[in-house]
Amino acid sequence: MANDLTIHLVDDEESLRRSLTFLLVSAGFAVRAHSSAKAFLELLPLSGQSCLVTDLSMADIDGIELLQRLHRFSMDVPAIVITGQGDVATAVRR
């Protein structure tokens, strides 16, 4: 599957980051993996078509705060937030 989309994967857990990168690359996607939200934010502005997959719980900047910062920078990037410790209240938080 060839396309122009780059998936930016942001997760501070190396094993998960490596596993998801492998899975997405195996499915034909271009992936840029970032070990923190701060590392990802240093790339702004993004070029080309991008989407974001980020962990909810990270040490410095969590996934929700990352989305809020992107919104403040007027960065309209489709995003998926993943977590191993979610609940309903967190899922509906903006």
N, C-alpha and C positions, 0 to 999 in steps of 0.2 A: 504494500500500500504506500504509494508515494504521495506526499502532500506537503504543503508549506507550513504546517502547524508545528510549533515547538511547545512541548509541555515542560513547564518549569515546575520541578518537584522540590518542595521545601519541607525538610524534615531533619530534626537534629539527631535522630537515631540512625546511625550508620547502617545497621543491618536491614532495617526497613527501607531506607533510601536505596540501598543496593538492590534489594529484591524487587521493589516497584520499578526501578529503572530497567532492570532485566526484563520484567514482564512487559512493560510498555515498548521497549525497543524490539522485543520479540514480536509484538503486534504491529510493528512497522512505524512507530512514532519516533520522532526526534525528541530527545529528552536532555534537558540541562538540569542536573541535580545540584541543590544548594543545601549546605549544612545548617543554615540559619536564615531567618527572615532578613536579618541585617545584610547578609551576603547577597541575598536576592535583591533587596532594595538598592544596593550599590550599582546594579545594572541599569536602573531606570535612566532614561526611557527605553522601553523594549522596542525592538524592530521586528517587523513581520507579524504574522498571525501567531498569537500565543494564548495559552491557557495555563492556569495555575492549579496545582494539586498541593495542598498544604496540610500539615498536621495541626490539630487544634492546640495541643499542649506542647509548647516549646519553652525553653529556658528564658530567653530574653524577651522576645516579642512573640506572643501567641498568634495562632491563625486568624482569630477574629480581629485583633489589633492590626495584623498585616493587611487584612481586607479594608479596615477603616483608613489606614494610611494610604492605600492605593486610591481609595475614594477621594481623600483630601487632595491627592495629586492629580485628580481627574483621569485616572487610569482605569479604563473600562475593560477589565480582563475577566473572561469567564473563569469561575473558580469552583473547585470542589474541596471541601474541608473534611478531612478524615480524622478519626480518633478511636482510641481503644477505651476511653473512659467517658463517653458522652451520656447526656441525659436530655429529656425533652426541653427543659428550660434553656439549656445551652444551644440546642438545635434551632430554636426560634429567636435567639438573641441576634440583634443586628449590630 
